[in-house]
Amino acid sequence: MNKLFLFDVEGTTTDINFVHKVLFPYSKERMATFVKENALQSEVAPIISDIKKTVYEEEKRELTTLDEVCAVLDSWIKNDRKHGALKALQGFIWDKGYKSGDFKGHVYEDVKPFFEKLKYLGFDIGIYSSGSVHAQKLIFGYSTAGDLTPLISYYFDTKVGAKREAASYLNILHEVKRDANEVTFFSDIPQELSAAKEAGIHPVHLVRPGTAVSDFFGIKDFSEFKI
């Protein structure tokens, strides 16, 4: 049986503080400049259109200037909104940060050995995060443990659906062409584990420092997980 081990990122493989105290401030400080300098670029223009569409659908308000677009993005960053357009723009900004050496993607020390063990045993590794696939590849490609992307077979973001909805995990099962009993999902968020369980996937709760325990089977780090 070729099992798939699926991982959340923030709070599971990666310290929440890295995301909230390094990545988010970095993108917030540079967002307006990036949008204004790249608004007409082929990769960015559709994203800005998506932001305008969302605001009109939700607020019946038309954004006519880039300053207005930037103000919306600023509020989304503050509220940690899981919107694909914001995540895409953040990914572009973080790309420059990683490649210029401004920071490295944090991964807990137990992540690399566990990933290597899984690959050695012939299992596949997947990532499922609200951050864009691009952002995921950056964290693991420029990580504190080196380039981990050769160990990872699949990446999923909110294009497959919200992480607290069972349908999203069914979509993942369809894409990876596996039965639910062949997949294990690791997360620090019980609501995500509930959604995965509803889809038939085996849930494991990562109880990192500061994470409250739940009724799900939990481990403090990956070295405790018995394969």
N, C-alpha and C positions, 0 to 999 in steps of 0.2 A: 504493500500500500504506500503510494507516494504522498505522504502527508504534507500539508501546508501549514506553516506557523505564521500567523498574521499578527502584526504588532501596531498598536497605537504608538505615537511618538511622545508628545508632551506629557510628562509625568510617568511615562513607562520606560522608554529608552533614553529619554532626554529630560534633564532637570527643567521644571517649569520656570525657574528663575532665569535660565538662559533665554527662553522665549520672551518672557515678559520684561526682563531687565536689560537684555542685550538686543535681541532682534527687533522687538516692537519699537523701542526708542530710536533705533538706527533708521528704520523705515519711516517713522513719523517725522524725524528731522529732515529727511531728504525727499519726502513724498511730493510736496508742492513743486520743488525744482525739477524733479524727474518728470512729472506730468506735463509741466509747461514746456520743457525742452524736447519731449518725445511725443507730444499729443498727436502729431500727424504721421508718426511711424506706423507701418502696417500692423505691427503686433500690438500697438497701444491704442490706436483709434477705435477698434471694436470694443475694447474694454471700457473706454470712456463712454461709448454709446450705451453699453450695458448698465453703467452706473446711472446715466440719465434716465434710462427706461425704468429702472427699479424705483428711483425717486418719484417719477411721475405716477407709476402704478400704485405706490404706497401713499403718496402725499398729494397727488394731483398737482405737483409743482414742477415747472420746467426749469432746468438748469441751462442758462444761456452763456455763462462764462466759465473759464477754467478755474477761476477763484472760487466759484460756487461748487464746482466739482471737488476741488481740494478741501473745501470746508466739510463736505459730506464725508470724504475719505478720512479726514481727521477725527470726526465723530465716530466713524466706524472703528477706527483703531482704538480709540478710548474705550469703546463698548465691547471690544473683542468680537466684532461681528464676523460670522463665518460666511462671508460673501465671496463668491468665486472671483469677482473682479478685483476686489481688494487683495485677495491672496495672490492673484497673478501679478499685480503691480509690486507687491512686497517681494515676490520672488525675483523680479528683475533687479530691484534695489539690493537685495541680499546677495545676489549673484556677484555684483561688483565688490561688496564687502568681503565675501569669502575669497574671491580671486586676488584681491589686493592685500589680503592678510590682516584685515582689520579684526577678524575673529575667526575661530574655528567652531564647528558644530559640536556641541556638548553631547557626549553619550556616556552613560554610566559605565564603570569599569567592567561590569559583568556582561555587557552587551556583546563585545567582540568575541570573547571565548564561547559564549552561547551560540552566536551565529555560526562560528567556525565548527562547533560540534554538530549543529544541525546539518550543515552542508556536508560534513564528513560522513554522516549517517545516511546521506542521500535525500534529505528532506528539502523542501522549498521554503523560502522566506518571502513574506509579503509585508508591505507597509500600508496602513490605512490611517490617514490623518486629515484633519480639516485644512491643514496647510496644503498648498498646491503640490502636485507631483514634482514640479521643478524645485520647489523649496525643500521637499523631502530628499531629493537627490543631492542637493547642496549640503544639507546637514550631514548625510552619511558619506558623501564624497569628500568633504573637507572637514572630517571629524577629528576630535582629539585622539581618536584611536587609529587614525589613518583613513585611507579610502576603503570603505566597507561596501561600496556599490557592487563589486563583483560577487558578493555573497547574496545579493537581493535579486529575486526574480520578478516580483510584481510590486507596483505602486498604485495606490488608489486614493483619490481625494473625493470631495463632495460631489463630483460629477456622477458618481454612482449612487448618490443619495446622502441624506443626513446620517450621522453616526449613531443617532439614538432611534433609528427606524429599522425594523426588521427587514423591510424590503431592500435596503441598501446591501445587507449581507447576502441576501438571495441573489442580488445582481452580481456580487463578487463571486459567489459560487458558480454562477452561470459563465462568467468570464474565465475563471480558472478551470472550468470543466471538472469540478470535483463534487462528491457528495458531502453533505454537511458533517458527517462523522469523520471525515478525513481532515478537518480543519480545526485548529485551536486558535483562539483570539485572546491576546493579552492586552489589558487596558487598566488604567487606574480609576476609570469612571464606571460605577455600577450601572448607570442607565445604558451605557454602550454595551456592557456585558449582557444586560437583559435583552437588548435588541438582538444581539448575536445568538443568544440562547434560544430566543423565539424562532430564529431561522434554523435552529438545529445544530449550531456550531458550539463546540466546547469552550466555555469561558474561563479565563484565569485572571484573578484580580492581582495587580501589582500594587503592593502596599509599601510604597516608598516612604521615607521619613516625611511626616506631615500629612500622609494619606490615611483617612479613616478606614477601619476595617468594614467589611460588609458580610452578607450571608453567602457570598460566592467563595469558592475555594481560592485562597490567597497565598502569595509568596512574597517575601521581602526583597528578593533579588532572583535572578535567573539561575543561580547556582543551586537553588533549592528545588528546582523543577526536575522531576524524574521522568525521563523519556522511556 
